[in-house]
Amino acid sequence: MVKFLRVTCVLTVALLAQDIKTNVHLVLVPTTVMDKRGTLIDGLSANDIVVTDDGVRQTVHLDTSDTVLAPVSLVVLVQSSGISTPALARIRLVGAMIKPVVIGDRGQAAVIAYDTEVRTYTEFTSDGGKLRTAFEDIEPRTIKQAKLIDAVIEGMKMLDTRPENYRRIMVVMGESRDRGSKHKLAEAIELAQRTGTVVYSLTYSAEGQAWTSSSDNDPSMPGGPDYIGAIGEIARLGKTNDADAFARATGGRHLGFLRQKSLEADISRLGEEIHSQYLLSFVPQESKNTGLHHIEVHVPKFPTAVVRARPGYWAEK
C-alpha cells in the first residue's frame, strides 16, 4: 500500500492574536523523507518531489542539507513543574547539545520554561554557553500545573518575529498533556500553522521517571501517515495526547525518553533529521482561498516512503 503523508487540517477557530502576520509571500516546506525502516532518503532532486497547494502542483525550489541557506530558529519549551523534577535533572544536562546538534553555527535558539507561569530564560541567541546556562538555571516550581499550550503560544509569538526565510522549529520537553492552560489546543495548532512552525515533542511520563532504574524504554510516535481533519478530530487527539496533536498537525515528530541516554539519543535523532531535510519552497499561485491552504508532498519514485512535511499554511484573510 502506498504510504504518503497526506494530512489535511481544517480549523475554524478565530485568529488568536492580532500581531501574528498572515501575509504569505514564500512558503517554506521542510520535508523529511524516510524509508519504511526509518532511514533517511537523500539524493533527491526537485524533479523527484511533487508539492501541491490545494491540489494544484507548484513550481518548487529545493535546497538540500548541503546547500540549505535558511538558518534554524528554535524555541525550546521545558516543563518545570515539581512533578517533573527527575526528568528536569536529565534535561538540564542536554543544554550543551542544542547549538552543535540542533541549530548549528548559523541558527539561534530561545529557551522557555513553563509551570503555573511561562518564563523566558533566554531570548534568541547563537551562544552555546548562554543556552547551556539557561537549561541549568531552570528549577522545578509548583507540583503539578504545567501550562503547555500557553507556553506553545508564547513560543509561537517569538518565532513569528524571525525573518520569513528562517526555518521555525519548536521542541517541547515535558509531559504529553497540558495541565491548566487558559488557551485551547486548536488555537495553538492554528497559530503553529500560521507561523509555519514544526513542533517536535520529546516527552516522558512523570510517574515513569520515578522508576528509571527498571527500564530504558524509548517509545516513539507510530510511523506512517496520520490524518487530522476538522476541529473535532483535533479535540479528540488532545484528550489522548497533546504532544501527538502538535507533531502531527505541523509535520513534526513525537519521541519519548525515560533515561539520560534516551533523551540524548532523541536530540541527536532530531538534529540529524533537521539537517538532512529537503527545504522546499514555493511562491503560491494566485488563489481565491484566503484561509487555510492544504499542502501535500509526494515522492513518486519511492512509493512506500514515509514523507513528513507541514500540512498547510494560512493565506491573508
Contacts in CASP RR format, 6 or more apart in sequence:
PFRMAT RR
TARGET T0000
AUTHOR 0000-0000-0000
METHOD contacts of the structure
MODEL  1
MVKFLRVTCVLTVALLAQDIKTNVHLVLVPTTVMDKRGTLIDGLSANDIV
VTDDGVRQTVHLDTSDTVLAPVSLVVLVQSSGISTPALARIRLVGAMIKP
VVIGDRGQAAVIAYDTEVRTYTEFTSDGGKLRTAFEDIEPRTIKQAKLID
AVIEGMKMLDTRPENYRRIMVVMGESRDRGSKHKLAEAIELAQRTGTVVY
SLTYSAEGQAWTSSSDNDPSMPGGPDYIGAIGEIARLGKTNDADAFARAT
GGRHLGFLRQKSLEADISRLGEEIHSQYLLSFVPQESKNTGLHHIEVHVP
KFPTAVVRARPGYWAEK
2 303 0 8 1.000
2 304 0 8 1.000
3 36 0 8 1.000
3 224 0 8 1.000
3 225 0 8 1.000
3 303 0 8 1.000
3 304 0 8 1.000
3 305 0 8 1.000
3 306 0 8 1.000
4 225 0 8 1.000
4 296 0 8 1.000
4 297 0 8 1.000
4 298 0 8 1.000
4 299 0 8 1.000
4 305 0 8 1.000
4 307 0 8 1.000
5 224 0 8 1.000
5 225 0 8 1.000
5 226 0 8 1.000
5 251 0 8 1.000
5 297 0 8 1.000
5 306 0 8 1.000
5 307 0 8 1.000
5 308 0 8 1.000
5 309 0 8 1.000
6 225 0 8 1.000
6 227 0 8 1.000
6 296 0 8 1.000
7 225 0 8 1.000
7 226 0 8 1.000
7 227 0 8 1.000
7 228 0 8 1.000
7 248 0 8 1.000
7 249 0 8 1.000
7 251 0 8 1.000
7 311 0 8 1.000
8 227 0 8 1.000
8 228 0 8 1.000
8 229 0 8 1.000
8 294 0 8 1.000
8 311 0 8 1.000
9 189 0 8 1.000
9 193 0 8 1.000
9 228 0 8 1.000
9 229 0 8 1.000
9 234 0 8 1.000
9 249 0 8 1.000
9 292 0 8 1.000
9 294 0 8 1.000
9 311 0 8 1.000
9 312 0 8 1.000
10 229 0 8 1.000
10 230 0 8 1.000
10 231 0 8 1.000
10 292 0 8 1.000
11 186 0 8 1.000
11 189 0 8 1.000
11 190 0 8 1.000
11 193 0 8 1.000
11 230 0 8 1.000
11 231 0 8 1.000
11 234 0 8 1.000
11 292 0 8 1.000
12 230 0 8 1.000
12 231 0 8 1.000
13 184 0 8 1.000
13 186 0 8 1.000
13 187 0 8 1.000
13 190 0 8 1.000
13 231 0 8 1.000
15 22 0 8 1.000
15 190 0 8 1.000
15 317 0 8 1.000
16 153 0 8 1.000
16 183 0 8 1.000
16 187 0 8 1.000
16 190 0 8 1.000
16 191 0 8 1.000
17 153 0 8 1.000
17 157 0 8 1.000
17 191 0 8 1.000
19 157 0 8 1.000
19 160 0 8 1.000
20 156 0 8 1.000
20 157 0 8 1.000
20 160 0 8 1.000
20 191 0 8 1.000
20 194 0 8 1.000
20 195 0 8 1.000
21 160 0 8 1.000
22 194 0 8 1.000
22 314 0 8 1.000
22 315 0 8 1.000
22 316 0 8 1.000
22 317 0 8 1.000
23 316 0 8 1.000
24 284 0 8 1.000
24 313 0 8 1.000
24 314 0 8 1.000
24 315 0 8 1.000
24 316 0 8 1.000
25 164 0 8 1.000
25 283 0 8 1.000
26 164 0 8 1.000
26 165 0 8 1.000
26 281 0 8 1.000
26 282 0 8 1.000
26 283 0 8 1.000
27 53 0 8 1.000
27 281 0 8 1.000
27 282 0 8 1.000
27 283 0 8 1.000
27 284 0 8 1.000
27 295 0 8 1.000
27 313 0 8 1.000
28 70 0 8 1.000
28 165 0 8 1.000
28 167 0 8 1.000
28 196 0 8 1.000
28 279 0 8 1.000
28 280 0 8 1.000
28 281 0 8 1.000
29 51 0 8 1.000
29 279 0 8 1.000
29 280 0 8 1.000
29 281 0 8 1.000
29 282 0 8 1.000
29 295 0 8 1.000
29 297 0 8 1.000
29 309 0 8 1.000
29 310 0 8 1.000
30 167 0 8 1.000
30 198 0 8 1.000
30 274 0 8 1.000
30 277 0 8 1.000
30 278 0 8 1.000
30 279 0 8 1.000
30 280 0 8 1.000
30 309 0 8 1.000
30 310 0 8 1.000
31 49 0 8 1.000
31 277 0 8 1.000
31 278 0 8 1.000
31 279 0 8 1.000
31 280 0 8 1.000
31 297 0 8 1.000
31 307 0 8 1.000
31 308 0 8 1.000
31 309 0 8 1.000
32 40 0 8 1.000
32 273 0 8 1.000
32 276 0 8 1.000
32 277 0 8 1.000
32 278 0 8 1.000
32 307 0 8 1.000
32 308 0 8 1.000
32 309 0 8 1.000
33 40 0 8 1.000
33 41 0 8 1.000
33 44 0 8 1.000
33 278 0 8 1.000
33 299 0 8 1.000
33 302 0 8 1.000
33 305 0 8 1.000
33 306 0 8 1.000
33 307 0 8 1.000
34 40 0 8 1.000
34 41 0 8 1.000
34 305 0 8 1.000
34 306 0 8 1.000
34 307 0 8 1.000
34 308 0 8 1.000
35 41 0 8 1.000
35 302 0 8 1.000
35 304 0 8 1.000
35 305 0 8 1.000
35 306 0 8 1.000
36 304 0 8 1.000
36 305 0 8 1.000
36 306 0 8 1.000
38 306 0 8 1.000
40 272 0 8 1.000
40 273 0 8 1.000
40 276 0 8 1.000
41 299 0 8 1.000
41 302 0 8 1.000
41 305 0 8 1.000
42 64 0 8 1.000
42 65 0 8 1.000
42 276 0 8 1.000
43 64 0 8 1.000
44 62 0 8 1.000
44 64 0 8 1.000
44 278 0 8 1.000
44 299 0 8 1.000
45 62 0 8 1.000
46 60 0 8 1.000
46 61 0 8 1.000
46 62 0 8 1.000
48 299 0 8 1.000
48 300 0 8 1.000
48 301 0 8 1.000
49 60 0 8 1.000
49 62 0 8 1.000
49 278 0 8 1.000
49 280 0 8 1.000
49 297 0 8 1.000
49 298 0 8 1.000
49 299 0 8 1.000
50 57 0 8 1.000
50 297 0 8 1.000
50 298 0 8 1.000
50 299 0 8 1.000
50 300 0 8 1.000
51 57 0 8 1.000
51 58 0 8 1.000
51 60 0 8 1.000
51 280 0 8 1.000
51 282 0 8 1.000
51 295 0 8 1.000
51 296 0 8 1.000
51 297 0 8 1.000
51 298 0 8 1.000
52 58 0 8 1.000
52 295 0 8 1.000
52 296 0 8 1.000
52 298 0 8 1.000
53 282 0 8 1.000
53 284 0 8 1.000
53 285 0 8 1.000
53 287 0 8 1.000
53 293 0 8 1.000
53 294 0 8 1.000
53 295 0 8 1.000
54 287 0 8 1.000
54 289 0 8 1.000
54 293 0 8 1.000
54 294 0 8 1.000
55 294 0 8 1.000
55 296 0 8 1.000
56 285 0 8 1.000
58 282 0 8 1.000
58 284 0 8 1.000
58 285 0 8 1.000
59 282 0 8 1.000
59 283 0 8 1.000
60 280 0 8 1.000
60 281 0 8 1.000
60 282 0 8 1.000
61 280 0 8 1.000
61 281 0 8 1.000
61 282 0 8 1.000
62 278 0 8 1.000
62 279 0 8 1.000
62 280 0 8 1.000
63 69 0 8 1.000
63 70 0 8 1.000
63 278 0 8 1.000
63 279 0 8 1.000
63 281 0 8 1.000
64 278 0 8 1.000
64 279 0 8 1.000
65 275 0 8 1.000
65 276 0 8 1.000
65 277 0 8 1.000
68 277 0 8 1.000
68 279 0 8 1.000
69 165 0 8 1.000
70 165 0 8 1.000
70 166 0 8 1.000
70 167 0 8 1.000
70 279 0 8 1.000
71 103 0 8 1.000
71 106 0 8 1.000
71 107 0 8 1.000
71 108 0 8 1.000
71 166 0 8 1.000
71 167 0 8 1.000
72 102 0 8 1.000
72 103 0 8 1.000
72 104 0 8 1.000
72 106 0 8 1.000
72 107 0 8 1.000
72 108 0 8 1.000
72 109 0 8 1.000
72 166 0 8 1.000
72 167 0 8 1.000
72 169 0 8 1.000
72 274 0 8 1.000
73 107 0 8 1.000
73 108 0 8 1.000
73 109 0 8 1.000
73 124 0 8 1.000
73 159 0 8 1.000
73 162 0 8 1.000
73 166 0 8 1.000
73 167 0 8 1.000
73 168 0 8 1.000
73 169 0 8 1.000
74 98 0 8 1.000
74 102 0 8 1.000
74 103 0 8 1.000
74 107 0 8 1.000
74 108 0 8 1.000
74 109 0 8 1.000
74 110 0 8 1.000
74 169 0 8 1.000
74 170 0 8 1.000
74 171 0 8 1.000
75 109 0 8 1.000
75 110 0 8 1.000
75 111 0 8 1.000
75 112 0 8 1.000
75 155 0 8 1.000
75 158 0 8 1.000
75 159 0 8 1.000
75 169 0 8 1.000
75 170 0 8 1.000
75 171 0 8 1.000
76 98 0 8 1.000
76 109 0 8 1.000
76 110 0 8 1.000
76 111 0 8 1.000
76 112 0 8 1.000
76 170 0 8 1.000
76 171 0 8 1.000
76 173 0 8 1.000
77 112 0 8 1.000
77 113 0 8 1.000
77 114 0 8 1.000
77 148 0 8 1.000
77 151 0 8 1.000
77 152 0 8 1.000
77 155 0 8 1.000
77 170 0 8 1.000
77 171 0 8 1.000
77 172 0 8 1.000
77 173 0 8 1.000
77 174 0 8 1.000
78 88 0 8 1.000
78 91 0 8 1.000
78 111 0 8 1.000
78 112 0 8 1.000
78 113 0 8 1.000
78 114 0 8 1.000
78 135 0 8 1.000
78 138 0 8 1.000
78 173 0 8 1.000
78 174 0 8 1.000
79 87 0 8 1.000
79 88 0 8 1.000
79 113 0 8 1.000
79 114 0 8 1.000
79 115 0 8 1.000
79 146 0 8 1.000
79 148 0 8 1.000
79 173 0 8 1.000
79 174 0 8 1.000
79 175 0 8 1.000
80 88 0 8 1.000
80 113 0 8 1.000
80 114 0 8 1.000
80 115 0 8 1.000
80 138 0 8 1.000
80 139 0 8 1.000
80 140 0 8 1.000
80 141 0 8 1.000
80 146 0 8 1.000
81 115 0 8 1.000
81 116 0 8 1.000
81 140 0 8 1.000
81 141 0 8 1.000
81 142 0 8 1.000
81 143 0 8 1.000
81 144 0 8 1.000
81 145 0 8 1.000
81 146 0 8 1.000
81 179 0 8 1.000
82 88 0 8 1.000
82 115 0 8 1.000
82 140 0 8 1.000
82 141 0 8 1.000
82 142 0 8 1.000
82 143 0 8 1.000
82 144 0 8 1.000
83 143 0 8 1.000
83 144 0 8 1.000
83 146 0 8 1.000
83 206 0 8 1.000
84 140 0 8 1.000
84 146 0 8 1.000
84 174 0 8 1.000
84 175 0 8 1.000
84 204 0 8 1.000
84 206 0 8 1.000
84 209 0 8 1.000
85 140 0 8 1.000
86 206 0 8 1.000
86 209 0 8 1.000
86 210 0 8 1.000
86 212 0 8 1.000
87 173 0 8 1.000
87 174 0 8 1.000
87 204 0 8 1.000
87 206 0 8 1.000
87 209 0 8 1.000
88 138 0 8 1.000
88 140 0 8 1.000
90 257 0 8 1.000
90 259 0 8 1.000
90 260 0 8 1.000
90 263 0 8 1.000
91 135 0 8 1.000
91 138 0 8 1.000
91 173 0 8 1.000
91 263 0 8 1.000
92 135 0 8 1.000
92 136 0 8 1.000
92 138 0 8 1.000
93 135 0 8 1.000
93 260 0 8 1.000
94 135 0 8 1.000
94 263 0 8 1.000
94 264 0 8 1.000
94 267 0 8 1.000
95 131 0 8 1.000
95 132 0 8 1.000
95 134 0 8 1.000
95 135 0 8 1.000
95 136 0 8 1.000
96 128 0 8 1.000
96 129 0 8 1.000
96 131 0 8 1.000
96 132 0 8 1.000
97 264 0 8 1.000
97 267 0 8 1.000
97 268 0 8 1.000
98 109 0 8 1.000
98 128 0 8 1.000
98 131 0 8 1.000
98 132 0 8 1.000
98 135 0 8 1.000
98 267 0 8 1.000
99 109 0 8 1.000
99 126 0 8 1.000
99 127 0 8 1.000
99 128 0 8 1.000
99 129 0 8 1.000
99 131 0 8 1.000
101 267 0 8 1.000
101 268 0 8 1.000
101 270 0 8 1.000
101 271 0 8 1.000
102 109 0 8 1.000
102 169 0 8 1.000
102 171 0 8 1.000
102 267 0 8 1.000
102 270 0 8 1.000
102 271 0 8 1.000
102 274 0 8 1.000
103 109 0 8 1.000
103 126 0 8 1.000
104 275 0 8 1.000
105 126 0 8 1.000
106 126 0 8 1.000
107 126 0 8 1.000
108 124 0 8 1.000
108 125 0 8 1.000
108 126 0 8 1.000
109 124 0 8 1.000
109 125 0 8 1.000
109 126 0 8 1.000
109 131 0 8 1.000
110 120 0 8 1.000
110 122 0 8 1.000
110 123 0 8 1.000
110 124 0 8 1.000
110 125 0 8 1.000
110 155 0 8 1.000
110 158 0 8 1.000
111 120 0 8 1.000
111 121 0 8 1.000
111 122 0 8 1.000
111 131 0 8 1.000
111 134 0 8 1.000
111 135 0 8 1.000
111 138 0 8 1.000
112 118 0 8 1.000
112 119 0 8 1.000
112 120 0 8 1.000
112 121 0 8 1.000
112 151 0 8 1.000
112 154 0 8 1.000
112 155 0 8 1.000
112 158 0 8 1.000
113 119 0 8 1.000
113 121 0 8 1.000
113 138 0 8 1.000
114 146 0 8 1.000
114 147 0 8 1.000
114 148 0 8 1.000
114 150 0 8 1.000
114 151 0 8 1.000
115 140 0 8 1.000
115 141 0 8 1.000
115 142 0 8 1.000
115 145 0 8 1.000
115 146 0 8 1.000
115 147 0 8 1.000
116 141 0 8 1.000
116 142 0 8 1.000
116 145 0 8 1.000
116 147 0 8 1.000
117 141 0 8 1.000
117 147 0 8 1.000
118 147 0 8 1.000
118 150 0 8 1.000
118 151 0 8 1.000
118 154 0 8 1.000
120 154 0 8 1.000
120 158 0 8 1.000
121 134 0 8 1.000
121 135 0 8 1.000
121 137 0 8 1.000
121 138 0 8 1.000
122 130 0 8 1.000
122 131 0 8 1.000
122 133 0 8 1.000
122 134 0 8 1.000
123 158 0 8 1.000
124 158 0 8 1.000
124 162 0 8 1.000
125 131 0 8 1.000
144 179 0 8 1.000
145 179 0 8 1.000
145 180 0 8 1.000
146 174 0 8 1.000
146 175 0 8 1.000
146 178 0 8 1.000
146 179 0 8 1.000
146 180 0 8 1.000
147 178 0 8 1.000
147 179 0 8 1.000
147 180 0 8 1.000
147 181 0 8 1.000
147 182 0 8 1.000
148 172 0 8 1.000
148 174 0 8 1.000
148 175 0 8 1.000
148 177 0 8 1.000
148 178 0 8 1.000
148 179 0 8 1.000
148 181 0 8 1.000
148 242 0 8 1.000
149 178 0 8 1.000
149 181 0 8 1.000
149 183 0 8 1.000
149 184 0 8 1.000
149 185 0 8 1.000
149 187 0 8 1.000
149 188 0 8 1.000
149 242 0 8 1.000
150 181 0 8 1.000
150 182 0 8 1.000
150 183 0 8 1.000
151 172 0 8 1.000
151 181 0 8 1.000
152 170 0 8 1.000
152 172 0 8 1.000
152 188 0 8 1.000
152 191 0 8 1.000
152 192 0 8 1.000
152 199 0 8 1.000
152 246 0 8 1.000
153 183 0 8 1.000
153 187 0 8 1.000
153 188 0 8 1.000
153 191 0 8 1.000
155 170 0 8 1.000
156 170 0 8 1.000
156 188 0 8 1.000
156 191 0 8 1.000
156 192 0 8 1.000
156 195 0 8 1.000
156 197 0 8 1.000
157 191 0 8 1.000
159 168 0 8 1.000
159 170 0 8 1.000
159 195 0 8 1.000
159 197 0 8 1.000
160 194 0 8 1.000
160 195 0 8 1.000
162 168 0 8 1.000
167 198 0 8 1.000
167 274 0 8 1.000
167 279 0 8 1.000
168 195 0 8 1.000
168 196 0 8 1.000
168 197 0 8 1.000
168 198 0 8 1.000
169 197 0 8 1.000
169 198 0 8 1.000
169 199 0 8 1.000
169 200 0 8 1.000
169 274 0 8 1.000
170 192 0 8 1.000
170 197 0 8 1.000
170 198 0 8 1.000
170 199 0 8 1.000
170 200 0 8 1.000
171 199 0 8 1.000
171 200 0 8 1.000
171 201 0 8 1.000
171 202 0 8 1.000
171 270 0 8 1.000
172 199 0 8 1.000
172 200 0 8 1.000
172 201 0 8 1.000
172 202 0 8 1.000
172 203 0 8 1.000
172 243 0 8 1.000
172 246 0 8 1.000
173 202 0 8 1.000
173 203 0 8 1.000
174 201 0 8 1.000
174 202 0 8 1.000
174 203 0 8 1.000
174 204 0 8 1.000
175 203 0 8 1.000
175 204 0 8 1.000
175 205 0 8 1.000
175 206 0 8 1.000
176 201 0 8 1.000
176 203 0 8 1.000
176 241 0 8 1.000
176 242 0 8 1.000
176 243 0 8 1.000
176 244 0 8 1.000
176 254 0 8 1.000
177 238 0 8 1.000
177 241 0 8 1.000
177 242 0 8 1.000
177 243 0 8 1.000
178 185 0 8 1.000
178 242 0 8 1.000
185 234 0 8 1.000
185 235 0 8 1.000
185 238 0 8 1.000
185 242 0 8 1.000
185 245 0 8 1.000
186 231 0 8 1.000
186 234 0 8 1.000
186 235 0 8 1.000
188 246 0 8 1.000
189 234 0 8 1.000
189 245 0 8 1.000
189 246 0 8 1.000
189 249 0 8 1.000
189 250 0 8 1.000
190 314 0 8 1.000
192 199 0 8 1.000
192 246 0 8 1.000
192 249 0 8 1.000
192 250 0 8 1.000
193 249 0 8 1.000
193 250 0 8 1.000
193 292 0 8 1.000
193 310 0 8 1.000
193 311 0 8 1.000
193 312 0 8 1.000
193 313 0 8 1.000
193 314 0 8 1.000
194 313 0 8 1.000
194 314 0 8 1.000
196 250 0 8 1.000
196 310 0 8 1.000
196 313 0 8 1.000
197 250 0 8 1.000
198 250 0 8 1.000
198 251 0 8 1.000
198 252 0 8 1.000
198 310 0 8 1.000
199 246 0 8 1.000
199 247 0 8 1.000
199 249 0 8 1.000
199 250 0 8 1.000
199 251 0 8 1.000
199 252 0 8 1.000
200 247 0 8 1.000
200 252 0 8 1.000
200 253 0 8 1.000
200 254 0 8 1.000
200 255 0 8 1.000
200 270 0 8 1.000
201 243 0 8 1.000
201 244 0 8 1.000
201 246 0 8 1.000
201 247 0 8 1.000
201 253 0 8 1.000
201 254 0 8 1.000
201 255 0 8 1.000
201 256 0 8 1.000
202 255 0 8 1.000
202 256 0 8 1.000
202 257 0 8 1.000
202 263 0 8 1.000
202 266 0 8 1.000
202 267 0 8 1.000
202 270 0 8 1.000
203 243 0 8 1.000
203 254 0 8 1.000
203 255 0 8 1.000
203 256 0 8 1.000
203 257 0 8 1.000
204 256 0 8 1.000
204 257 0 8 1.000
204 258 0 8 1.000
205 258 0 8 1.000
208 258 0 8 1.000
209 258 0 8 1.000
212 258 0 8 1.000
212 259 0 8 1.000
215 258 0 8 1.000
216 258 0 8 1.000
216 259 0 8 1.000
216 261 0 8 1.000
216 262 0 8 1.000
217 258 0 8 1.000
217 262 0 8 1.000
218 255 0 8 1.000
218 256 0 8 1.000
218 257 0 8 1.000
218 258 0 8 1.000
218 262 0 8 1.000
218 265 0 8 1.000
218 266 0 8 1.000
219 255 0 8 1.000
219 256 0 8 1.000
220 253 0 8 1.000
220 254 0 8 1.000
220 255 0 8 1.000
220 256 0 8 1.000
221 244 0 8 1.000
221 247 0 8 1.000
221 248 0 8 1.000
221 253 0 8 1.000
221 254 0 8 1.000
221 255 0 8 1.000
223 306 0 8 1.000
224 306 0 8 1.000
225 306 0 8 1.000
226 248 0 8 1.000
228 234 0 8 1.000
228 237 0 8 1.000
228 245 0 8 1.000
228 248 0 8 1.000
228 249 0 8 1.000
228 311 0 8 1.000
234 245 0 8 1.000
234 249 0 8 1.000
237 244 0 8 1.000
237 245 0 8 1.000
237 248 0 8 1.000
238 244 0 8 1.000
238 245 0 8 1.000
241 254 0 8 1.000
243 254 0 8 1.000
244 254 0 8 1.000
246 252 0 8 1.000
246 254 0 8 1.000
247 253 0 8 1.000
247 254 0 8 1.000
248 254 0 8 1.000
249 311 0 8 1.000
250 310 0 8 1.000
250 311 0 8 1.000
251 308 0 8 1.000
251 309 0 8 1.000
251 310 0 8 1.000
251 311 0 8 1.000
252 308 0 8 1.000
253 270 0 8 1.000
253 273 0 8 1.000
253 308 0 8 1.000
255 266 0 8 1.000
255 269 0 8 1.000
255 270 0 8 1.000
256 262 0 8 1.000
256 266 0 8 1.000
257 263 0 8 1.000
257 265 0 8 1.000
257 266 0 8 1.000
280 297 0 8 1.000
280 309 0 8 1.000
284 293 0 8 1.000
284 315 0 8 1.000
287 293 0 8 1.000
287 315 0 8 1.000
289 315 0 8 1.000
290 315 0 8 1.000
290 316 0 8 1.000
290 317 0 8 1.000
291 314 0 8 1.000
291 315 0 8 1.000
291 317 0 8 1.000
292 312 0 8 1.000
292 313 0 8 1.000
292 314 0 8 1.000
292 315 0 8 1.000
293 312 0 8 1.000
293 313 0 8 1.000
293 314 0 8 1.000
293 315 0 8 1.000
294 311 0 8 1.000
294 312 0 8 1.000
295 309 0 8 1.000
295 310 0 8 1.000
295 311 0 8 1.000
295 312 0 8 1.000
295 313 0 8 1.000
297 307 0 8 1.000
297 309 0 8 1.000
298 307 0 8 1.000
299 305 0 8 1.000
299 307 0 8 1.000
END
